[in-house]
């Protein structure tokens, strides 16, 4: 009997000690005024908690506090009035202490350890990502592009053109009279619907890196290379290309591309932890993104409508696109053959580097999708 009584006494003391320990736990107290962490003791007293430390003590009703949900072994936070808070280490002891007055574990916490919920979450995330990329990002970019201030478009386009002039473009070698004649003839053409669209035609020599090409910047600057003018069989084809590029301006394809690239870059940077790089990449995105098939179709339709509105045939634009495609393929074939031959010799590394640079910039506009389909559609 004496042994039994001794065992019961030990159990009673252990239970009492356990309960006493359960009523008190260490925490970091933040007063809501500064960021200093005060090492304190948190005690459960009736329907209140008492926080004590070298800073003093406070007795707060349980109804005035908010306890963060359990998330694995992450630290738990007790939000107090006036912006103060207590932070407790995550773990069994903390969870046992908080279970005395906190609500039962939320369904969200229990779902963390259920493989079915985990699988469903992964599937939902995949669907959300695909839907966002396929529909959400384009819709958001369309909405935002229409609201970008004109001064921002002009600034971005000016910076982009300066960068192009610094790296791959040179002053045009076309006679000024020829440049002026083409620009004036295009300016006299009526856009579909009759409403004038602000634009400016610029000519540049791009023999070394770009070749025959034309592209539009968001503000309405249309850049056409001397090599494209030389490649075209007549001025009607040149005007058709300019009309196509004006379609990109009218539909804000350049700005929409930049916004879409920024959205995707921001999402990737968020997960990788470097958002700042996205902010500096707007101009780069403008220079390097290509137009989608939808954008090219819209620009083709605009260009064809503009040609018809001015008594010209859209077939001229179709022939121009085929000429650009043929020139691009020949150039790529020549570059591939040249690089294969040079790889067997002892040439310097600079030439392949320039060749790659040339392809990068010529791909900006010249590599449009499905040129044959587009040309056939324009002839209908």
C-alpha positions as CSV (number, residue, x, y, z in Angstrom):
1,X,0.0,0.0,0.0
2,X,2.8,2.3,0.9
3,X,4.3,1.7,-2.6
4,X,1.0,2.4,-4.3
5,X,0.5,5.7,-2.3
6,X,4.0,6.7,-3.3
7,X,3.4,6.1,-7.0
8,X,0.1,8.0,-6.9
9,X,1.9,10.9,-5.2
10,X,4.5,11.0,-7.9
11,X,1.8,10.9,-10.6
12,X,0.0,13.8,-8.9
13,X,3.2,15.8,-8.6
14,X,4.0,15.1,-12.3
15,X,0.5,16.1,-13.4
16,X,0.7,19.3,-11.3
17,X,4.1,20.2,-12.6
18,X,2.9,19.5,-16.2
19,X,-0.1,21.8,-15.7
20,X,2.0,24.5,-14.1
21,X,4.4,24.4,-17.0
22,X,1.5,24.5,-19.4
23,X,0.3,27.7,-17.9
24,X,3.5,29.6,-18.6
25,X,5.7,29.9,-21.7
26,X,8.5,32.1,-23.0
27,X,7.9,34.5,-25.8
28,X,9.2,37.6,-27.5
29,X,7.1,40.7,-26.8
30,X,6.9,43.6,-29.3
31,X,5.3,46.8,-27.9
32,X,4.1,48.1,-31.3
33,X,6.2,51.2,-31.0
34,X,9.6,49.9,-32.0
35,X,11.1,46.7,-33.4
36,X,12.8,45.6,-30.2
37,X,12.1,42.1,-29.1
38,X,11.6,41.9,-25.3
39,X,12.1,38.4,-23.9
40,X,9.1,37.8,-21.7
41,X,6.9,35.2,-20.1
42,X,3.3,34.5,-21.2
43,X,1.0,33.1,-18.6
44,X,-2.6,31.8,-18.8
45,X,-4.7,33.4,-16.0
46,X,-8.4,32.5,-16.0
47,X,-9.9,34.2,-19.1
48,X,-6.8,36.4,-19.6
49,X,-3.2,36.1,-20.5
50,X,-0.5,37.9,-18.5
51,X,2.7,39.0,-20.2
52,X,5.7,39.8,-17.9
53,X,9.2,40.9,-18.6
54,X,11.9,43.5,-17.7
55,X,9.7,46.1,-19.4
56,X,6.8,45.5,-17.0
57,X,3.6,43.4,-17.3
58,X,0.2,43.4,-18.9
59,X,-3.0,41.5,-18.3
60,X,-5.1,41.2,-21.5
61,X,-8.5,39.4,-21.9
62,X,-8.5,36.5,-24.3
63,X,-11.4,38.1,-26.2
64,X,-9.0,41.0,-27.1
65,X,-6.3,38.9,-28.7
66,X,-5.9,37.1,-32.1
67,X,-3.8,34.0,-32.5
68,X,-2.3,33.1,-35.9
69,X,-3.2,29.8,-37.4
70,X,-0.8,26.9,-37.0
71,X,1.4,26.3,-40.1
72,X,3.7,23.4,-39.6
73,X,6.3,24.4,-37.0
74,X,6.4,28.0,-38.0
75,X,6.4,30.6,-35.1
76,X,2.9,31.5,-33.8
77,X,1.9,35.1,-33.2
78,X,-0.5,36.5,-30.7
79,X,-1.8,39.9,-31.9
80,X,-2.5,42.3,-29.0
81,X,-4.3,45.6,-28.7
82,X,-2.5,48.8,-29.9
83,X,-0.3,47.0,-32.4
84,X,1.6,45.0,-29.8
85,X,2.3,41.3,-30.4
86,X,3.9,38.2,-28.8
87,X,5.9,35.7,-30.9
88,X,6.2,32.1,-29.7
89,X,8.5,29.5,-31.1
90,X,6.6,26.9,-33.2
91,X,6.5,23.5,-31.7
92,X,4.6,21.0,-29.5
93,X,5.0,23.1,-26.3
94,X,3.7,26.3,-27.9
95,X,0.8,24.5,-29.6
96,X,-0.2,22.7,-26.4
97,X,-0.1,26.0,-24.5
98,X,-2.2,27.9,-27.1
99,X,-4.7,25.0,-27.3
100,X,-6.0,26.0,-23.9
101,X,-7.7,29.1,-25.1
102,X,-7.3,29.1,-28.9
103,X,-9.9,27.7,-31.3
104,X,-9.5,24.2,-32.5
105,X,-7.0,23.7,-35.4
106,X,-8.4,25.1,-38.5
107,X,-9.4,22.9,-41.5
108,X,-6.6,24.7,-43.4
109,X,-4.0,23.3,-41.0
110,X,-5.4,19.8,-41.1
111,X,-5.5,20.0,-44.9
112,X,-1.7,20.5,-44.9
113,X,-1.2,16.9,-43.9
114,X,-3.8,15.4,-46.2
115,X,-2.3,14.2,-49.5
116,X,-5.6,14.5,-51.2
117,X,-5.8,18.2,-50.4
118,X,-2.2,18.6,-51.5
119,X,-2.8,16.9,-54.8
120,X,-5.9,19.0,-55.4
121,X,-4.0,22.2,-54.5
122,X,-1.3,21.4,-57.0
123,X,-3.8,20.7,-59.7
124,X,-5.7,23.9,-59.0
125,X,-2.5,25.9,-59.0
126,X,-1.6,24.4,-62.4
127,X,-5.0,25.2,-63.8
128,X,-4.8,28.8,-62.4
129,X,-1.3,29.3,-63.9
130,X,-2.4,28.0,-67.4
131,X,-5.6,30.0,-67.3
132,X,-3.8,33.1,-66.1
133,X,-1.2,32.8,-68.9
134,X,-3.8,32.0,-71.6
135,X,-6.5,34.5,-70.7
136,X,-5.8,36.5,-67.6
137,X,-2.5,38.1,-68.7
138,X,-3.7,39.1,-72.2
139,X,-6.9,40.6,-70.8
140,X,-5.0,42.5,-68.1
141,X,-2.4,43.7,-70.7
142,X,-5.2,44.9,-73.0
143,X,-6.8,46.8,-70.2
144,X,-3.6,48.4,-68.9
145,X,-2.2,49.2,-72.4
146,X,-5.2,51.4,-73.1
147,X,-4.5,53.4,-70.0
148,X,-0.8,54.1,-70.3
149,X,-0.2,57.8,-70.6
150,X,1.0,59.2,-73.9
151,X,4.1,60.7,-72.4
152,X,5.1,57.3,-71.0
153,X,4.7,55.7,-74.5
154,X,6.8,58.5,-76.0
155,X,9.5,58.2,-73.4
156,X,9.7,54.4,-73.7
157,X,9.8,54.5,-77.5
158,X,12.5,57.3,-77.6
159,X,14.7,55.3,-75.2
160,X,14.2,52.2,-77.3
161,X,15.1,54.0,-80.6
162,X,18.2,55.5,-78.9
163,X,19.3,52.0,-77.9
164,X,18.7,50.7,-81.4
165,X,20.6,53.6,-82.9
166,X,23.5,53.0,-80.5
167,X,23.7,49.3,-81.2
168,X,22.4,48.1,-84.5
169,X,21.1,51.0,-86.6
170,X,22.9,53.7,-88.5
171,X,21.7,56.9,-90.3
172,X,19.8,56.2,-93.5
173,X,21.7,56.4,-96.7
174,X,18.6,57.0,-98.7
175,X,18.4,60.5,-100.3
176,X,16.4,62.9,-98.1
177,X,14.1,63.5,-101.0
178,X,13.3,59.8,-101.2
179,X,12.7,59.5,-97.5
180,X,10.5,62.6,-97.5
181,X,8.5,61.4,-100.5
182,X,7.7,58.0,-98.9
183,X,6.8,59.5,-95.5
184,X,4.5,62.1,-97.1
185,X,2.8,59.6,-99.4
186,X,2.1,57.4,-96.4
187,X,0.9,60.4,-94.3
188,X,-1.7,61.2,-97.0
189,X,-3.2,57.7,-96.8
190,X,-6.5,57.4,-94.9
191,X,-6.6,54.9,-92.1
192,X,-9.6,52.6,-91.9
193,X,-12.5,54.6,-90.3
194,X,-11.0,57.9,-91.4
195,X,-9.5,58.8,-88.0
196,X,-5.9,59.9,-88.2
197,X,-3.4,57.9,-86.1
198,X,-0.4,59.8,-84.8
199,X,2.8,58.3,-86.2
200,X,6.3,59.2,-87.5
201,X,8.2,57.3,-90.1
202,X,12.0,57.0,-89.6
203,X,14.5,55.5,-92.0
204,X,17.7,53.8,-90.9
205,X,20.5,51.9,-92.5
206,X,20.8,48.4,-91.0
207,X,23.0,46.6,-93.5
208,X,25.3,45.0,-90.9
209,X,22.9,43.5,-88.3
210,X,19.2,43.8,-89.2
211,X,18.8,43.8,-92.9
212,X,15.4,44.4,-94.6
213,X,13.0,45.2,-91.8
214,X,10.3,47.5,-90.4
215,X,8.9,47.7,-86.9
216,X,6.7,50.0,-84.9
217,X,7.3,51.4,-81.4
218,X,4.3,52.1,-79.0
219,X,4.3,55.9,-79.5
220,X,3.8,55.6,-83.2
221,X,7.4,55.7,-84.4
222,X,7.7,53.4,-87.5
223,X,11.2,52.4,-88.4
224,X,12.0,51.2,-91.9
225,X,15.4,50.1,-93.0
226,X,17.1,51.1,-96.2
227,X,17.4,47.4,-97.0
228,X,13.7,46.9,-97.0
229,X,13.1,49.8,-99.3
230,X,15.7,48.3,-101.7
231,X,14.1,44.8,-101.4
232,X,10.6,46.0,-102.4
233,X,9.7,45.9,-106.1
234,X,7.6,49.1,-105.9
235,X,6.4,51.8,-103.6
236,X,3.0,50.2,-103.2
237,X,4.7,47.3,-101.4
238,X,6.5,49.8,-99.1
239,X,3.3,51.6,-98.3
240,X,1.7,48.2,-97.5
241,X,4.4,47.4,-95.0
242,X,4.0,50.8,-93.4
243,X,0.2,50.2,-93.2
244,X,0.8,46.9,-91.5
245,X,3.1,48.5,-88.9
246,X,0.6,51.3,-88.3
247,X,-1.8,48.5,-87.4
248,X,0.5,47.4,-84.6
249,X,0.4,51.0,-83.4
250,X,-3.4,51.3,-83.6
251,X,-3.9,48.0,-81.7
252,X,-1.1,48.9,-79.1
253,X,0.6,45.6,-79.8
254,X,4.0,46.8,-78.6
255,X,2.8,48.0,-75.3
256,X,0.6,45.0,-74.8
257,X,3.7,42.8,-75.4
258,X,5.7,44.7,-72.8
259,X,3.0,44.4,-70.2
260,X,2.6,40.7,-70.8
261,X,6.3,40.1,-70.6
262,X,6.4,42.1,-67.4
263,X,3.6,40.1,-65.9
264,X,5.3,36.8,-66.7
265,X,8.6,38.2,-65.5
266,X,7.2,39.5,-62.3
267,X,5.5,36.1,-61.6
268,X,8.8,34.2,-62.2
269,X,10.8,36.8,-60.2
270,X,8.4,36.6,-57.3
271,X,8.9,32.9,-57.0
272,X,12.7,33.3,-57.5
273,X,12.9,36.2,-55.1
274,X,14.1,39.1,-57.3
275,X,11.4,41.5,-58.3
276,X,13.7,44.5,-58.9
277,X,15.0,43.1,-62.2
278,X,11.5,43.3,-63.7
279,X,11.4,47.0,-63.2
280,X,14.5,47.5,-65.2
281,X,13.5,45.2,-68.1
282,X,10.7,47.2,-69.8
283,X,12.8,48.6,-72.6
284,X,14.5,45.2,-73.1
285,X,11.1,43.5,-73.4
286,X,10.0,46.1,-75.9
287,X,13.1,45.5,-78.1
288,X,13.1,41.7,-78.0
289,X,9.5,40.4,-77.8
290,X,7.9,39.2,-81.0
291,X,4.3,39.6,-82.0
292,X,1.9,36.7,-81.6
293,X,-0.1,35.3,-84.5
294,X,-3.2,37.1,-83.3
295,X,-1.3,40.4,-83.3
296,X,0.0,39.8,-86.8
297,X,-3.5,38.9,-88.0
298,X,-4.9,42.1,-86.6
299,X,-2.1,44.2,-88.2
300,X,-2.6,42.4,-91.5
301,X,-6.3,43.1,-91.4
302,X,-5.6,46.8,-90.6
303,X,-3.0,47.1,-93.3
304,X,-5.3,45.4,-95.9
305,X,-8.2,47.7,-95.0
306,X,-6.0,50.7,-95.2
307,X,-4.8,49.7,-98.6
308,X,-8.3,49.2,-99.9
309,X,-9.4,52.5,-98.4
310,X,-6.8,54.2,-100.5
311,X,-7.4,52.4,-103.8
312,X,-4.4,50.0,-103.4
313,X,-4.4,46.2,-103.4
314,X,-3.6,44.2,-100.3
315,X,-1.8,41.8,-102.6
316,X,1.1,44.2,-102.5
317,X,1.4,43.6,-98.8
318,X,1.3,39.9,-99.4
319,X,4.1,40.1,-101.9
320,X,6.1,42.2,-99.5
321,X,5.7,39.7,-96.6
322,X,6.8,36.9,-98.9
323,X,9.9,38.9,-100.0
324,X,10.8,39.5,-96.4
325,X,10.3,35.8,-95.5
326,X,12.4,34.7,-98.4
327,X,15.2,37.1,-97.6
328,X,15.2,36.0,-94.0
329,X,15.5,32.3,-94.9
330,X,18.3,33.0,-97.3
331,X,20.1,35.0,-94.7
332,X,19.7,32.3,-92.0
333,X,20.9,29.6,-94.5
334,X,23.9,31.7,-95.4
335,X,24.7,32.3,-91.7
336,X,24.4,28.6,-90.9
337,X,26.7,27.6,-93.7
338,X,29.2,30.3,-92.9
339,X,29.4,29.4,-89.2
340,X,29.8,25.7,-90.1
341,X,32.7,26.5,-92.4
342,X,34.3,28.8,-89.8
343,X,34.0,26.2,-87.0
344,X,36.5,24.1,-88.9
345,X,39.1,26.9,-89.3
346,X,41.0,29.1,-87.0
347,X,38.9,32.3,-87.3
348,X,38.5,34.8,-84.5
349,X,35.5,34.5,-82.2
350,X,34.2,37.9,-83.1
351,X,32.6,36.9,-86.4
352,X,30.3,34.2,-85.0
353,X,29.4,36.7,-82.3
354,X,28.3,39.3,-84.8
355,X,26.4,36.7,-86.8
356,X,24.4,35.6,-83.8
357,X,23.8,39.3,-83.0
358,X,22.6,39.8,-86.5
359,X,20.1,36.9,-86.2
360,X,18.8,38.2,-82.9
361,X,17.9,41.6,-84.2
362,X,16.6,40.4,-87.6
363,X,14.3,37.9,-85.8
364,X,12.6,40.9,-84.0
365,X,10.3,41.5,-86.9
366,X,11.2,39.4,-89.9
367,X,10.4,36.0,-88.3
368,X,6.7,36.3,-88.4
369,X,4.6,33.2,-87.9
370,X,2.9,31.4,-90.9
371,X,3.9,33.9,-93.6
372,X,2.4,31.7,-96.4
373,X,-1.0,31.6,-94.6
374,X,-0.9,35.3,-94.1
375,X,-0.1,36.1,-97.7
376,X,-2.8,33.8,-98.9
377,X,-5.3,35.4,-96.6
378,X,-4.3,38.9,-97.8
379,X,-5.0,37.8,-101.4
380,X,-8.5,36.7,-100.7
